[in-house]
């Protein structure tokens, strides 16, 4: 990310607990800073990318931290995956010194960081976001304002939760498919070509069903979806494949059927989670 900022023409002062990590930047003209405080001095925009909330808070507000060196009117944006609560606390501490704070976690992996194609999820004052957006576009081609301070971090945690948990259900399904006799590459072809692989959950289900609260316009009946999942879990029992997550989803479908929702859309069980969470996921527009 730092190299892409330099390629975009920005002058950098860099700091890392492992000074050799800064070698590529120093070779290209960056200035070495001996501490976070030193890196923040005279900087218009201060960026951090760190392992977690404890490190962010220490680097931001600790002894010799950013808060000690940042000038009034400077902007500090943290690119880490952290805690919205910590970012709000940092925001308040910096506000007293006249320094603006944004949380701006990124997603896209090493490849996205290398090629400048990251998703950047920004929380904080929208006017400050607009100020730094052109700079952030040097590291990501998808830069968006998520809401007030902490909203960027919340969005990143939602993304990572979906990504990490989806891997588990994919593992369940693929182990079932392979143990039942299908080649993994054939399974991949089937999944890629089907509705899930085409991304219909994100492109259609969320905007057209969930955000509108339209669970009665039947695209695929819940009773048929429960039948399909029941056949899959029955196959798993036949081949002794543990399917813990699929079994939980099946129970949710059964609960929805018990409420008489069989002829509603297969996405109707979404409302059970909304009831449990005490919130509805509806778009304002």
N, C-alpha and C positions, 0 to 999 in steps of 0.2 A: 504493500500500500504506500509506504513511504517513497519507494522508487518511482511509483506512478505519479505521485505528487511532484517529484522532482522533474520527471519527464514533461509535466504540464507547465513547468516554468516557475514553480514555487521554491523559495529559499528555505532550507530546513536547518534547524538545530535538533540534534538527535541524542537520545539517552536510552540506555538499556543496562540492566544489571550485568549483562555479559557484553563487554565492550566489543569483542570480535564480531558480534552480530551486526554492528554498525559499519563494518569495513566497506561493504558495497556502496553505502551512502557517502561515507567520507571520501572514498575514491572519486565520487562524482561531484564533490564540492560542498557537501553538508558540513556543518560545524558540530564538533563534539561538545556536549554539555555534561558536566560532571555530576549533575543531580537533576531531579525533576524541577526543582526551583530554578536552576540555571537554564534549563530548557525553556521554561515559561517566560523568563525575563525578555522583554522587548518583542514578544511574539503577539501577533494579531489573533492567531488561531492556534490553540493547543490541542493536540490529539493524543489519546492514550489507547493502547490495545494490550490488555492484561488478562491473566488467567481467570480472575474472578472478583467478587465484590470486596473481599478483604484487601486485596492488592490495590484495587481502584481507590478505595477510601484512604489507604495508607499513602499512596502516591499523590492523591489529590490534596489531602488535608493534614498529613503527618509532618513531622519535623523535616525541614528541607523539601517540603512538598510543593506542588504547583501553586497552592494558595499563597505561599510566601513570596512567589516571584511574579505572579500574573499582575499586569497593570490594569487599572480601572478602564473598563470598556472592552477588554479582551474577551474572547469567546473560548470556552473550554468544552470540547465534545469528546465523550468517551465512546469508543468503538467496540468495547468489550461486551460479552454476554454476562450480565450481572443481575443486580437486584434493583427493582424500581424504588424500593424504600430507601436504599442507600443513595441512589441518584437524587432523590428528593431531598435527602439530608444534605448532600453535597451542594445541591442547588441553593438551599437556604444559607449555607455557610458562605458560599461565594457571592451571593446576592448582597450580603452585608459589606462586601469589599468592592461592589460595583462590577463584578465579573459575571458574564452570562454563561449559563451551563445548558448543554444539550446532551441527551443520551442518544447515541446513534449506532447501535449494534449493526453488524454486517452479517450477511450470509452468502455462501457461494463457494466456500472452501478455498484451498490453496490455489486452485486453478482460477477461480474468480478473482482472487486477490492479485494474482500474477497478471491477468489479462485486463484488469480494470472493469470486470463485469459483475461486481457484487451487487446484491440488494442492500441498500442502506435504509434503515428504519429509524426515523428521527423523531424524538420527543422533545418538546420545549416550546418556547415562544415562537410563533409562526414567522414574525418579522425577522428574528435572528436566524431562523432556519433558511429563509430566503437569502439572507446575506451570505451564508456559508455553502448553500447548495451548489454554486458553480465550482467550488473547491472539492466538495464531496463527489462531484461528477467525474473527477479525475481517478477515483478509486472504484466507482460503481456506475453502471449505466441505468440503474433502477434506484432512484433516490426519492423517497416519499416521506411526507409529514404525517405521523401517526396520531398526533394529539399533544396534550400538555406533557410536561416533564414526567418521565417514567413510562410514557406510552410506547416509545420505541423499544424499550426493554421488554415490556409486556408482549408486544408483537413478536419479538424474537423468541421469547419463551414459548409462545403458542406455536410458532413455526417448528421449533426444535422438538416440542412434545409430539406433534403430529408425525414428524420425520422419524423420531426414535421409536415410537409405538407402532407405526406402520411396519417397520422392519420386523417386529415380532410376529405380527399376523401374517406377513409374507413368508416368514420362516415356517410358521405352522402349516400354511397351505402348500408350500413347495415340498416340505418333507412328506406331507400326505401324498402329493402327486407322484413323487419319485418312488416312495415305498409301495404305492399302488400300481406302479409299472410304467409311468410315463417319463421320457427323457427330460432332464431339466431344460435343455435348450428348446424343446418343443413347448414346454410349459411357458417359458419366457415369451416365445412367439405368440402363444395364445393370449397371455395376459396383456402384452403390449398392444395387441390388435383389438382387444375387447374394450368395453366402456370404461373400465378402471384405467387401463393403459392409455386411453385417449384423454384422460384428465377430466371426465365429465362431472366428477364430484365438485371440482373447483369451478369449472366453466359453466355448468348448468344447475346442478343441485343447489349449491349455496345461493347464487343470485336469483334463481327462478322459483325455487321452492322454499328454502329456509328463510331467506331475507324477506320474502313476501308473506310468510306464514301460510302458504298454500299447500297443505298436506292432503287435501281432498281431491285435487285434480290428479287422477290416477295415471301415472306413466307405467308403473309396474306394481301390481297389487301386493300388499304386505303378505297376504296368505300364500302367494306364490314364492315370495322371497324367503319366508320361513320354511316352506317346503324344500327349497334349494339348499338352504343352510342345514336343514335337518338331514338331508341326504348326504351332505358332506361330513357332518359329525358322525353319522351312522357308518360311513365308509372308514372314518378314522378309528372307530371302535373295532371294526372288522380287521384293520391292519395294525392295531395297537399303537396308534399315533396320538400322543397327547395334544389336545386342542383347547387349552385353557381359555384363551381369549375368544375363540369362536363359540365356545360353550356359553360364555357370559353373554355374548351378543344374542345367541339363540334364546336364552332366558328372557332377555329384554323384548325380543319379538313375541315370545309366548305371553308375556305380561300385556303387551299391546293388543294381541289377539283376544285376551281375556276381557279387554275393555270394549270389544266389539269393533276393532279397527281393521279387520281383515280385508275389507274392500277399499280401504284408504290407500294412499301411495305408500310404497315400501319405505319411504323416508319418515313416515309418521312416528316411529320410535324416538326420533330426535326430540319430540316433545316430552318424552319421559325424562330425558336428561335436563331439559329446561326446567321441568318441575323440581327435580332434585337440586339443581343449582339456584333456583329462585330467580331466573332471568330469562328473557326471551331474546333470541338473536334475530333482530329485525333491522333492515336498512332504513335509515332516516329519509332516503330519497327513493 
